[in-house]
């Protein structure tokens, strides 16, 4: 299928509440990480994004100074930080409910997680917290641009952002240039030895900083891409626990499509995207590969270290299912987290998910591509749902 640009896919930032100079993910990068990410790509920037790129570059110089200051103040102490006990990883495809599950898991006072400040300023968040926090709070949009989930500086975030914004290889860097055919490897084992060593150094250094501000707590990390790294993770954290969540394939596809369009629009340094059919083709191809790889890799995970659940079951009985997770994965006394969970679950009952239209062509596309997911996790096809007894 052609990758020609469709003028109908020109990016409209205003529909997401952004203007050309709004803060983006990339404003949190230090100069060395920014230059590494942009190497060989400056010519791909759309002319109307030049002011944004100039602004990010200026920010990156300031971030580099903060990074040096952080290393000066905290460097020696960070070398003594141990990531212990081994983390809990919330895994699953994008839009499967990983964010909600992550927030439930960190309701436990014995658990910690990287927050928005850490993930979006991964190499500088330890310094200037008192001065920068009010500024960042003012600049932060109250909700994520792709859905109705609240976003605050203290909200738990994906450590994948910390990886990408530290300058290591990450598929999230593709958000800069959604029209590029360049792909970023997910797993360090698929990188050059130099890039793989750099990736591990940046990720583990980031986790040590997060552990430093969460002393004595078990880290709970969430990134869909960790779903494809379980073998590598177990080499470093052999006692890691994995909580794997799945969701209705129709909803996952439609929501993922919306999220990809939103994030590409908001984060892109270009002013256009490939046509819708091309975008759908890419989503299907990569999602199918995603599920296939996980189903292969999961057999390397000890059975008492992984728990799989459905999002719909979590919504129906969050307390009961989280208790089951604690018991299966031996996460400690569930009674200690119950009061905090009840506080969190109450307001969530009013949360409204985005609603999407499912046309016949999309329905057939999803049912064909994700037939194994429907069968493996007990999801009915649309025609089966219509004929099922109420």
N, C-alpha and C positions, 0 to 999 in steps of 0.2 A: 504494500500500500504506500502511496506517495507521502512524503514528509513535507510537501509544499505548505507554505504558510497560508492560512486562510484569513483574509482581512476581517472576517466576522469575529475572530478570536482576539482582536486587539484588546489589551488589558485596560479595564476601567477601575482605577484604584478607588474612586469615590464611592462605588457601591459597597465597599468594605469599610468605609469610614476613614480611609487613608488619603493623604495628599502626597505629592511627589517627594517631599522632604520629611515625611513621617519617619520615626525611628524604625529600623528593621533589625532582624537578627544580626546582621553583619556589623552593626554599630558596636557590638560587644567584643570584636576581635582586636587583638594587639597587632601592631604593624607587621611583625614577622609572619603571623598567621594569615593576615589579609593579603600580603604579597605572595605568600605560598599558594593561597587559594586562587589568586588572580593570574598566576604565571601562565603566559601564553593565551590569555583570554581577554585582554584589554580591548582588542579590536571587536569583540562580540557585544560590547555595551551599546545599547541604543542611545543615540544623541540626546534624547530628552531625559536620559538617566545620568548624564554627565554631572549635573549638580549634586545628585545623590551620591555618586561615586566619590566626588571631591569631598563631600561631607563625611562619608565613611572613612576616607583616608585621614582626614584631620582627627576624627575621633580615635582612629587606630594609633596615631602617634601618642595621644594622651594615654590610651590604654597601655601602650608599651612602657611608658614611664611608670604607670601604676603597677604594671607587672614587675618591673625591676624593683620598685619599692616593696612590693609584696615578698619577693624573693629575699630581699635584704632583711626584712623584719621577721618573716616566718620560715625562711628556707631551712635553717638548722632544725627547728622544731618539727617541721613536716617530715624530715627524713626519719624521725623516730616513730611516726604514726603507723600503726598497724591496722589494716582493714580487718577487723575481727568483731564478732564471728563472721563467717562467710556470708555474703549478702543473700537476700531473697530477690528473685527476678520475676517481675510480672511481664509475661510474654503473650503474644497473640498478634494477629493481623491488625493493621490500622483500622480504627472504627469498630473494634470488637468489644469495647467497654474497658480497655486497659486503664484509662484515666480514672474512671469511677472505682475500679478494683484497687488501683494504686492508693487512692485516697482512703479507702476502707482499711487497707493494710497498714498505713502509717498512722491510723488513729491510735494504734498501740503506743503508749508512752515509751516503750522499750525500743521502738523503731525510729529511724531517721531517714531522710531522703534529701536529695538536692532540690532546692527550690528555684523559683524563677530567677532570682538574683544570681545564684550559682551557675545555672545552666546557660544563661544569656550573657554572663560576664565570667566565664570559667577560670580565667587566669588572673583576674583582678578583684574578685568579689570579697576577698579577705580584707582588703584595705578600703578606706573611705566609706565604710558602711554607714556610719552616722551622717556624713555629709551627703552622700549620693542617694541614700534611700528615699528622702522626701522628693528629690528631683525625679527619680525613677517612678515613684508612686504617682506623681503628677502626670508623667508621660505615658504611663501604662494604660492601655485600653481595658475597660472593665470586664470584657468577655473575649473569649477566643474568636477570631474572625470567622471560623468555619462552623461554629455551633453556639449553643447557649450556655456553655460551661464557663463559670466565673474564673477570672484570672487575676490573682493578686500576687504581690511580690513573694508572699509566704507560700504560695501554692506549689505543690510538688510538681516537678517537670521531668522531661526526658533527659537522661544523661547523654543521649545521642547528640543533643545540641552542644553539650560541653565538649564532645569529641570533635565535632565539625568546626566549632568556633575556636578551638585550640590549634587548628591548622592541620589536623590529621585527616586522612582519607575517610570520607563518609558519603554515602549516597545523598545525604541532605544537602550537600554542596551543589547538587544538580539544580536546586531551587534557584540558584543565581541565574542559570542560563537554560531554561526549560526547552529551548529549541536545539540545544547541542546534542549530538549523538554520543558524546563522551560519557562513559559509564564509570562510576566509582565502585570499586569492590567493597563488599560488605565485610568479608572475613579477612583478618590479617594473613591467613595462610594463602590467600589469593593475591597478595601484594608482593612487591619486590622485598627482599630482605631489609633494605634500608627503610622503606615505607612501613613495613610491619613493625620493626623495632620502634620507629617513631610513634606509631599508633599505640602500641602498648605503653610506651613511656607517658604519652599524653593522657591516656585514659586512666591509668593507675595513679598518676600525679593528681588528676582531678578528683578521683575517689578519696585520696588521702586528704585533700583539702576539705571535702565534704565530711569525712570522718572526723577531722579536726574540730569542726563546729558541731559535731554530734558525738561527743565523747561517750564511750560506753554503750552506744546504741548500735543495733544491727541495721545496716543499710538496706533499704528496699528500693530497688532500681527498676525503672520501667522504660523499655524501648522496644517497639515492634522488631527492630533489627536484631535485638538480642535473641529473638526466636530462632534466628539462623546462625547463632554463634554458640550454641549450647556446648558443643564439643570443646571449643577453645576456652570457654568460661570454666568448664570443669577441670581443665588442666591447671588453672590458676587458683580456682576456688572449688576444690573437690567436694566440699560439704555444702555447696550452694543449694538453695531450694528454688524450684520453679513453679509458679502458679500460672497456668495456661488457660486463657479464656477464648471461647469461640462465640459466634453470633450468627443469626439468620443471614445466609449468603446474599439474599436480595438487599437487605439493609446495608450490609457491609460494602457491597459494590457501589450502591447509589451514594452512600455517605462518603466512601473513599473517593469517588469521582468528584464530589463537591469539595472535599478537603483538598485534593490535589489542585483543582482549579483555583481555589482560594489561596493556598500557600504559594503556588506558582505566581499568581497575580501580585500578592503582597510582597513577596521576597525577591522577585525577578529584577535583574538589572537590564531586562529587555522589555519592550512595550507590546509584545505579542506572544502568542502561543501556537502550537500546532493545532490543526482542526480537531473537532470533537471526535470524529471517527478514529483518527490517529491516536488521540489521547486514550480512548476506550481500548484500542488494540494494545497499547502499552500496558495499561492497568491489568487487563486480562492475562496477558503473557507473563507479567511479573508476579501477579497474585497466584497463578497456577504453579509457577516455579517455587514460590514462597511456601505454599502448602505442601508440595511434594518433598521439598528439602526437609521441612520440619518432621514430616511423618517418617522420613528415613533416619534423621538424626535423633529423634526422641528415644530410640532403642538404646542409645548410649547413656541415657540418664537412668540412674538407679530408680526403681519403682517407688521407693519410699522418699524420693526427693522431688517428685513432680505430682501435681494435682491439676486435673483438667475439669473445667466447669463451663456451663453455658450462661451467657449473659442474661437470658430470659429467666433462668432459674435464680440467678443472683438478684435480679430485680424483685422476684416473687418472695424470696426469703433470704435477705442479706445476712441476718444474724445467724440463722441456721447453717448457711453455707460457709460463712467465715469460720464458724466453730468447727465445721467438718475439715476445713483446710488446716486449722491449727492442730487438730488431732492427727490427721493423716501425715502432716509434715513435721510433727513434733516441735511446734513453735512456742511452747510454754503454756502457762496458765491462761486460759481464755477469759476467765472471770476478771482479770485485770484490765482487759480492753473493752469489755461489754458496756460499761457506762459511756465511754467516749463514742463507741459505735452507735449507741442509741441517739446521742446528740447529733451525730452526722447524718444518720438515716432519716430522721424526721424531716428536715428541710428538703432533702433530696426527693421526697415523695411528690413535691410540687414541680420538679424539673420536667420540662417538656422537650422531648427529642425533636430534632428537625423531621419534617415529613417530606416524602419524595413521591413523585408519580412514577409508576412502573408501567411502561408501555409494553406491548406484546413482543416487540423485537428485543428489548432489553431483557425481558423475562426469559425468552428463549436463549439469549446469549449467556445469561447467568446460569441457567439450568444445565446447559451443555458444558460450560467451562468448569463448574464446581459440582458436578454430579457426585464425586466422591465425598465432598463435604456434606452434602445433603444426607447421604446414606450413612456416613461414619458417625455423625453427631445427631441423627434422628430428626432432621428438619424435613417437613413436608414440602413438596412442590405446590405451586399455586393452585393447580387444578385439584390436587388432593385436599387442599385446605377448604376449597369451596364445597367439596362433597363430604367433608368430615362432619360427623354429628356435632351439634352445638352443645 
